[in-house]
Structures are given as structure tokens and as C-alpha cells.
Amino acid sequence: MFKKIIYILLYFILTLTSFANPCDNKILKVGWEDWPPYQYRDQNNQITGLDIELIQHLAKAANCKIKLIERPWKRQLA
């Protein structure tokens, strides 16, 4: 009987948490530094590159918004 109660509780917990989106109403701050071809500004002064495109696709899949912040690498690590 105790196992059935545990299974039912686990089912409800997993069901309820599966609908939660960790990025609801949040903006993820992503630091970047000029490092072609991974991160750089193009002719239109737009931030682009392999890393930037990957981050944008992942954020879109997770339904998150990102804010790109340009800063030196050592400052990003801190």
C-alpha cells in the first residue's frame, strides 16, 4: 500500500514539473568577446558567429530570451 502511494505521488510530481518552463519571464545574460569565427560583429554590426548562433538556437528551443553582453574573457570568468 505504501509503495502505491509513493508511485502516485511521484507521478503527480513528475507530471506537474514537466509543464514548468525554467525560462518563463527570465532573460539569460550571456557574455561574449570578439573571437572570430566563434563570436564577432558582422558588417551590419550584428553579433554573430558559431557560438552565438548555437546559443540562440538553444535559447529558442528552451523558450528563453538572451541578452548578449560584451566583456573581456577574464571578467566573464569572475
N, C-alpha and C positions, 0 to 999 in steps of 0.2 A: 504494500500500500504506500509506503514511504517513497519508494522508487517512482511510482506513478505520479505522485505529487511533484517530485523533483523534475521529472520529464515534462510535465505540464508547465511548470514554472519556467524551465529553460526554453520551451517552445515559445511562450509568450514574450520572454525577454529577447530572444533572437528575432522574433517577428517584429517587435516594436523598434528595436535598434536598427533593423535593416532599412527602415523608412527614413531614418535620420540622415541628413547630409551634413558632414562636418564643416562644409564651407558656406552654409547659409549665412548671408549677411556679413561675410568676412572678406577682407581683402588681404591676400598673401603678399608680403613685401619680399621682393627678390632683388638681391644685389647683383650688379654686373660691372665689369671693367672691360675696356676696349682690348680685345684679344682675337683678331681675325684668324680663321673664319668662324670661330665659335660665337663671338659676341662683338658686334661692331655697328656703326651707323652707316647707312647706305647714302646714295646721292640725294635722297629726299629727307635726310636727317632722321630717318626712322631707325629704331633699334631692331636689328635682325641678326641672323647667324644660326648656326646649328643648335646651340644650347637654348637660345631664345625661342626658336620655333618648337623645340621639344617641350619646353616649359609651357608655352602657350597651348599646345595640343593636350598636354596632361591636365592643365587647369580647366580647359574646356570640357574634357571628359569627366572631370570631377565636379563640374558646375561651379567653379571658383573664379573669382576675379583676381588679377595680379596687378601689382604696381612695381614697375622696374625702377630701381634706384641705382644711379651710377656712383660708385665709390671705389677707392683703392682696395686691392685684394686683402692686405693686412687689416684694414678696417672692417672688412666683411667678416674676417675670422674672429675678430674681437666681439 
